[in-house]
Amino acid sequence: MARWTCIFAFLWLGLWQPIYPQDPKPPSEPVQPLLIFERSGGYAGVQEQFEIHLDGSIMNAAGVKRRISNSRFQSLRQNITALNFQAPSEKIDSHMGSLCLACFHYRITIMSPEGRVVISMNEVEMARDNEISALARSIRDLVSGLKWR
């Protein structure tokens, strides 16, 4: 009986170590966002925020992540590239918010190695700029096509 106990204990201890390693894996580095899209306002007081990351994932304000297809991600990147911002840390800001009380206000922060660009305008002003309007529309299409619950 002692022989079987020793064999059982040897097997148990031998199997225990590979299944339950002593050192936990270090947490992975967070993926930096390509852009942050924020929309607020309207009659209902909407407040949305989405981060679109370089790995093709989108995260909402609650921290829920979803993935988009590579083709949709590349299309979004082309819309960003089409804007062709020159200066790092460029800021495009509107001051017409008080003229449109029920409008949505958009804030798009685009990250790049050269710096970041912050676009902040309401929907009336955005309608006057075709490139920025196309970017906002493509982001809205991306996030509205995903299931967040």
C-alpha positions as CSV (number, residue, x, y, z in Angstrom):
1,M,0.0,0.0,0.0
2,A,2.8,2.4,0.8
3,R,4.3,1.7,-2.6
4,W,1.0,2.8,-4.3
5,T,0.9,5.9,-2.1
6,C,4.4,6.9,-3.1
7,I,3.7,6.4,-6.8
8,F,0.4,8.3,-6.5
9,A,2.1,11.2,-4.6
10,F,5.0,11.3,-7.2
11,L,2.5,11.5,-10.1
12,W,0.4,14.0,-8.3
13,L,3.3,16.3,-7.5
14,G,4.8,15.8,-11.0
15,L,1.5,16.8,-12.7
16,W,0.7,19.7,-10.3
17,Q,3.6,21.9,-11.4
18,P,3.0,22.1,-15.2
19,I,-0.7,22.7,-14.7
20,Y,-0.3,25.4,-12.1
21,P,2.8,27.5,-12.8
22,Q,4.3,29.4,-9.9
23,D,4.9,32.7,-11.8
24,P,1.9,34.4,-13.4
25,K,2.3,36.0,-16.8
26,P,2.9,39.7,-16.7
27,P,0.0,41.8,-18.0
28,S,0.3,42.7,-21.7
29,E,0.9,46.3,-22.7
30,P,-2.3,48.2,-23.6
31,V,-2.8,48.9,-27.3
32,Q,-2.6,52.7,-28.0
33,P,-5.7,54.2,-29.7
34,L,-5.5,55.4,-33.3
35,L,-8.3,57.8,-32.5
36,I,-10.9,58.7,-29.9
37,F,-14.4,59.6,-31.1
38,E,-16.7,61.5,-28.8
39,R,-20.3,62.6,-29.6
40,S,-22.5,64.5,-27.1
41,G,-25.6,66.6,-27.1
42,G,-28.8,66.4,-29.0
43,Y,-32.3,66.6,-27.5
44,A,-31.7,63.5,-25.4
45,G,-28.2,64.5,-24.1
46,V,-26.3,61.7,-25.7
47,Q,-22.9,61.0,-24.4
48,E,-20.8,58.5,-26.4
49,Q,-17.1,57.7,-26.5
50,F,-15.2,55.1,-28.6
51,E,-11.5,54.4,-28.9
52,I,-10.4,52.8,-32.1
53,H,-7.1,50.9,-31.6
54,L,-4.3,50.1,-34.1
55,D,-5.1,46.3,-33.7
56,G,-8.6,46.8,-35.2
57,S,-10.5,46.8,-31.9
58,I,-13.0,49.4,-30.8
59,M,-13.7,50.0,-27.1
60,N,-16.7,52.0,-25.8
61,A,-16.7,54.1,-22.6
62,A,-17.8,51.1,-20.5
63,G,-14.6,49.3,-21.5
64,V,-16.4,46.8,-23.8
65,K,-14.2,45.8,-26.8
66,R,-15.3,44.6,-30.2
67,R,-13.2,43.8,-33.4
68,I,-13.8,45.1,-36.9
69,S,-12.7,43.4,-40.1
70,N,-9.4,44.4,-41.6
71,S,-11.0,45.8,-44.7
72,R,-13.2,48.1,-42.6
73,F,-10.3,49.2,-40.5
74,Q,-8.2,50.0,-43.6
75,S,-11.1,52.0,-45.1
76,L,-11.2,54.1,-41.9
77,R,-7.4,54.6,-42.0
78,Q,-7.7,55.9,-45.6
79,N,-10.4,58.4,-44.5
80,I,-7.9,59.6,-41.8
81,T,-5.0,59.8,-44.2
82,A,-7.2,61.7,-46.7
83,L,-7.5,64.6,-44.1
84,N,-3.7,65.2,-44.6
85,F,-3.1,67.2,-41.5
86,Q,0.3,69.0,-41.6
87,A,1.0,70.2,-38.1
88,P,1.5,68.0,-35.0
89,S,-0.8,68.8,-32.2
90,E,-3.1,70.7,-34.5
91,K,-6.4,71.7,-33.1
92,I,-9.5,72.5,-35.1
93,D,-12.0,74.0,-32.7
94,S,-15.4,75.6,-33.3
95,H,-17.0,78.3,-31.4
96,M,-20.5,78.0,-32.8
97,G,-21.8,75.6,-30.1
98,S,-24.2,78.2,-28.7
99,L,-25.8,78.7,-32.1
100,C,-27.1,75.2,-32.2
101,L,-28.5,74.1,-28.9
102,A,-29.9,70.8,-30.0
103,C,-27.0,69.8,-32.2
104,F,-24.6,67.0,-31.6
105,H,-21.1,68.1,-30.7
106,Y,-18.2,65.9,-32.1
107,R,-14.7,65.6,-30.8
108,I,-12.3,63.4,-32.8
109,T,-8.7,63.0,-31.5
110,I,-6.4,61.4,-34.0
111,M,-3.1,60.0,-32.7
112,S,0.0,59.7,-34.8
113,P,3.8,59.4,-34.2
114,E,4.1,63.1,-35.2
115,G,1.6,64.3,-32.7
116,R,-2.1,64.5,-32.4
117,V,-4.9,66.3,-34.0
118,V,-8.1,67.3,-32.1
119,I,-11.2,68.1,-34.2
120,S,-14.0,69.7,-32.2
121,M,-17.1,70.9,-34.0
122,N,-20.9,70.6,-34.0
123,E,-22.9,68.8,-36.7
124,V,-23.8,72.0,-38.6
125,E,-20.1,73.0,-39.0
126,M,-19.1,69.4,-39.7
127,A,-21.6,69.4,-42.6
128,R,-19.6,72.2,-44.3
129,D,-16.4,70.1,-44.3
130,N,-16.7,67.0,-46.6
131,E,-13.6,65.2,-45.4
132,I,-14.3,65.5,-41.6
133,S,-17.9,64.7,-42.2
134,A,-17.0,61.6,-44.1
135,L,-14.7,60.5,-41.3
136,A,-17.3,61.1,-38.6
137,R,-19.9,59.2,-40.8
138,S,-17.5,56.2,-41.3
139,I,-16.8,56.0,-37.5
140,R,-20.5,56.2,-36.7
141,D,-21.2,53.4,-39.2
142,L,-18.5,51.3,-37.7
143,V,-19.7,51.6,-34.1
144,S,-23.4,51.4,-34.9
145,G,-22.8,48.1,-36.7
146,L,-21.4,46.4,-33.7
147,K,-23.4,44.7,-30.9
148,W,-22.4,46.4,-27.6
149,R,-24.6,44.3,-25.2
